[in-house]
Amino acid sequence: MRPSLEQQFFPYFQPIIDVGRKSIVGYEALGRTRSSAGTISSIGPLFSDASVDRQYLLDIDRCIRRQAMARFAGVSDDVFLSLNLLPEWMSDLPEDAQVPTIAMAQECGLAPERILIEFIEAVGETPKMQELVGRYRDAGMRIAIDDFGAGHSHIDRLITLEPDFIKMDMSFFKRGMAGGLSQEVVKSLGELARRSGCHLLCEGVETKEEFFFALDCNARFVQGYFFYPPSAELITPDYPQAMLTALLAEYVQRKIGHLQARESYHAGMSAFFSEIESALRAPAVDLVNLPVPPEGFLRAYLCHRSGDQLSPNYESFHRDGGGWACMPENRGLNWSMRPYFHQILAAGEIQHRRHSISSPYRDLRTGQLCQTLGTLLDDGCILLADIAFREDRDSSGDDLYLR
């Protein structure tokens, strides 16, 4: 006898952890199937097979959703259920039809505010989809964008849907672990989520280093095999508390060490900058007799407070014992639009700090991350120095001023 859909297809649940609460606050329902030999596997390949009838897939999808909601209706813990939906299911729904997920929740007696709807297909929005999203919201359900950053433009979706959660694409997140520009882009999405009022959820966290990187990306919510794989059973919400307590303690100590190392690095750069200040302010700069620059000191230059660069770049090099070179091509350029320029003026005029240092940015000439040290001089001019950013140190990008 052929098994029913319920027997052949069913949900597994992967915990979603709120790092702030140090507890499980939700579960993502993931479709599973059982072979005739009893082997359980993901139904993902089935949904990726273009030859499979779409109505059959929709029946499977709704079957799994219904089972997951029925299971959660009997759970007293204050946890939510995350359900994946393809926008195509929504576009096929007649205008006067009841929304199936909302109806299922009502039938199961599951409070709608305990349901998070994830849209998993990277396509543009349609008025039909927007209307249905509004109906989910009106029912009390929350909205998430899945696979954010997966190679498609999601900015319009973010603006249109104003989601409660953004789930960063797993492969995109892991590429960011390699550092460089990929890491900057991944972190910028974390900052975008923070500024737009969304919760950032990093999935696919498989190692401690990936967990720490998720925290660096401003992710409060995480899920992945490092904590728990998908399972037929629901784990007690407070179960990860001890593990997270230890991890967060290690993370804090690591960040403290990074910040202390960065402060020491900046202090050394600031001291060297002070040492050569008078020489750089001279009418004729004697580059031959300037002290050898430390590793990471890129260049120095003089600007008017209007932003116009008055001097050439005095570029440092470290080959053959180290030294300086005069690079005149930037003379006359205006840097008043750069954020570090405003910081230097504010620090010098209001806060009376000796040197200020900018947030990290990408140097156009070398392509490396750098920061700009600056000091407001008595004559109203500004002396600046670009230094390499210590990427192996704290990478939060917070402004740090040195006296």
N, C-alpha and C positions, 0 to 999 in steps of 0.2 A: 504494500500500500504506500502510495506517495505521501511524504510528510507534508503537513500544512506549512504555510508561510511562517507561522509562529514557531513551528518546530525547527524549520530550516534556517531562519534568520532571526537574530536576537541582538540586544545591546550588551556591550561591555562598557564599563565606566572607568574613565581615567580622572583621578583627582586633580582639582585646580587649587593651588595653595595661595593663600593670602599671606605674604611674608610679614606684613605688619602685624597681623593677628597671630602669626605662627600656627596657623591651623588650616585645615581643608574647608573651603567655603563653597565649593561647587564640584560638579562632575560633568565631563563631556561624554555624551553618549556616542559610542562608536559601533558601527555595524559589524557583526560577525556572522559567520555561517559555519555549519558543521557538515563535513563530508560524510559519505556513506561509511567510511572507515572510522568516523568519530573525531577526525582532526578538525580543530577550530582554526579559522583563518579570517583575515579581513575581507570585507566585501568591496574594498577599494578597486581592485582590478575589474570587478564586474561593472562598476559604474564608469570605468574608463574604456570599456569595450563598446565601440560604436555600433556593433552588430546586434547588441541586446536591445530588445523592445523597450522604449522609454516608458510606456505605461506599466510594464512589468516592474521596471526599476522604481517607478513612483509607488506602486503597491508595496514593494519591499521597504521603501523609505518610510512610508506611513505606518507600516506594520511595526517597524523598529521604534519609531517615535511613540506609538501607542503603548508598547510594552515598557519603554523607559519611563513614560509619565505615570503609568499604573504603578510601577515600582516605587517611584518617588512619592506618590500620594500616600504611601504607607510609612514614609520616613519622617520622624518627628524632628530630626535635627534641622537647624536653620541653615540649610545648604541649597544651592540652586542647581538647576539642570540646564546644561548647554546643549542645544540641538542644532545640527547642521542642516541648512536648507539651500537647495539650488534655486536661484531666481527663476529658472525656467518653470519650476513647479508653480510659482506664483503667477507667471504670465499666462499660464494655461487655465487659471481659475476664472470661471464666469463672474461677471460683475455682481450679480445678485446672489452669488453663492456664499455660504458661510465659510469662514477661513478654517480649514481642517484642524490645524494645530490648536487654535482657540477652542474649537468644539471638543477636541480630545481632552484638553485640560479640564473643561467643564464636566465632561462625562466621568473623568477620573477623580474629580474633586481635588485637583491640584491647583493651588493658588497661582495665578498667572505671574505674580511678581517673583516667583521662584523659577521662572523660565527665562533663559537667555537664548535669543535667536541669532545664530551665526550664518552669515551669507558667505558661501565658500567659493563662488565663481567670480573670476575677475573680469567682469563685463560692465559696460556703462549702465547707468540707471535709466529706467523708463518711467513715465508717469504712472503706469500700472503698478510697478513695483513700489514707487513712493507712496501710492495710495494704500497699498497693503501694509507697508511698514507703519503707516499711520494707524491702521487698525490694530496691529500688534501693540503699538504703544498705548493706544486708547484702552486696550484690554488690560494693561499693566505690565506687559512683558518688556524686557530690555533687549537692546540690539548690539550686535558685535560685527565687526568687519574682520574676516579671517584672511590669512595669507597676505597681510599688508606688506607691501614692498616686494611682491613676487614678480616684478618685471612689468607690471601693468600700472597705469596711472590711477591712483586711488584718491587723489586729492579731491576730485569732484565728488566722489562717494562720501568722503569724510565731511565735506561741506553740506552735502544734501541730506545725509542720514543723521548727522550729529550723533554718532554711536556712543554707547556707554563704555564699550570695550574695543580696543584694537588688538588683534592677535597678530604678532609679527610672524612673517613667513619663516619657517624653520630653516630652509637652506640659506635664505638671506641673512638670518641671524648668525648662522654658523660661519658664513663668509666674513662677517664682521669681526669674528674672533681672530682672523689672520692679521688684523691691523691695517694700517694705511688708510687709503681713501674709503674703502668698504666700511671700516670701523667708524669713520666719521659720519658716513651716510646713515648707518644703522643707529648711531647715537642721536643723530639729528631727528630721526623718526620718533625716538623716545622723547625728545624735547618737544616735538610737534604734538605728541599725544598729551604731554603734561600741559602745554599751553592751551590746548583745545578742550581741556577738562575731561579727557577720556582716561580710562584705566588702560595701562599697557600690560598685555599678557604675553610672555615669551613661552612658546611651546617647544618641545623637542630638547629640553634641557637634560643632558646625559652625563655631565661631569660637574665637579665642583667649580672648575674654572668657568664653565658656561653659566653656572648659577651666579657667580660673582660678576661676570660680564653682563648678565641680565640686570643685576642691581645697578651696575654702572650706566645702563641704558634707561634708568628710572622706572624699571618694571617692578610693580608691587606684586603682580600675580605671575606665577610660573607653573608649568606642568612638564612632566617628562619622566623618562626611565630612571634618572638619577634619584628621583623620589619614589615614584610608583608607576608600574606599567598598567595598562588597561586590565580590568579584572571584572569577573561576574559579580564580585562582592563589593560592598561599600565599606570603606575604611572609616574608623572612628575619627571624627574631625580633629580632635586634639592629639592624634597619634604622632604627627611630625614635630611636636613642640620641642622636645629635647634635641632632636637633630638640628632644627633651625636655630635654637638658642646657641648651640656650639658653632654653627656655621656663621652666624651673624657676629659672634664674638671674634672669630678669626678674621672676618671681613673688616671689622672696625680696626683691629690691630694692624692689618695689612695697609689700610688706607692711612692710618696715622703714620706708619713708617714711610709711605710714599710721600705724604705731605711734608714730613720732616726733611726727607732727602731733597725734595723740591725747594723747600725754604733755604736749605743750606746751599744748594746750587744757585738760587737766585741771589743769595747774600754774596756769594763769591763773584758773580757777574756784576752786581751792583758796586762792590768794592773796586773791581777793575775799572768799571765805568768812571767812578770818581777819580781814580788814579790818572786816567788819561784825559779827563775833562778839560783841564787848562790847556793842554797841548792841542786838543781839537778846536779850541776856541781861538787859537792864535791866528793872525792874519795869513801866515804861511805855515801850513801844517808840515812838520818834519816827520814823514812816515818812517824814515830809516831809523830814527832814534826812539820811536814809540816802543813801549814794552811789547814783547811777544804776546799775542792774544791767547786766552785760554781756549781749550776745545769747547766749541759750542757758541763762541762769540762770532757772529757773522759779519756785521758791519756797523759803522757809526756815521751819522750825518747831522747836519744842522738845518733847522727850518725856522722861518719867520712864524710868528703866532697866527698869521693869516693862513698858514698851511703851505706856503711856497717853500720849496727846498732851496736853500741858499748855497750849500756846499755840494761837492761831489760826494758819492759814496766812498767811504774809506773801508774797503773790503779786506777782511782778514783771510789768511791762508795758513795752512799748517804743514805744508810740504817743505823740505829742505830747512828745517829748523823753525819755520813759521815767520810771518811778517805781514806786510800790508801792501795794498795796491790801490791806486786812485782810479775810480770809475766815474767819469763826469756825465754820463748820459741821463741821469735822473735829475740833474740840476734844473730847477725851474718847474718841476712837477709840483702839483698841489695835493696834499694829503689830508686836507681838512675834513673830507668825508669819512675818513677812517675812524672807527670808534675809539681806538687808542689815543687819537689826537685829542678828543674831548676829555678823556680820562686824565691826560697829562695836564691839561689846562686847569681842570677842576681840582686836581691834587695840588697843583702849585699855587693856585690863587685862593682856594678855600680851605683845604685841609693841611696846607703847609708841609707836605711830605717831600722828602728829598727826592726820591725816585718813585715812579709808579710803573706798574707792569701790566700789560694787556692780557686778555684772554688769548688762548692759542688760535692761530689762523694759518692758512696755507700760504707760504711764501711763493710769489709768482715767479721769481727767478730760479730758485733751487728746487721748488716743488715739495720742500719739506715743511713740517709744522714748525712754526716759530712763534715768538712773543716779542713785543717791543717794550724796551725800557725807555723811559723819558724823564727829563728834568726841565723845569721852567727856569730859565736863566734870569739874572737881574735886569738885563736889557730887553726882556720880553721875548727873546728868541727861545727856541726849544732845541735841546740836544737830545738826539734819539740814538738808540742802539738796538739792532735786531739780534736776538739770541735763539738758538735752537731750543725747541720744546722737548723736555725730557719725557718721551713717550713711555718709558719704562717706569715712570713715576705716576703719581695720581693724575688721572685724565678727566677730572670733573669739569675743568675749564673755568672754575670760579675765579673771579678777579682776586689778586693778592697784591697788596701794596707793601713796599719795603721802605723803611725810614732810612 
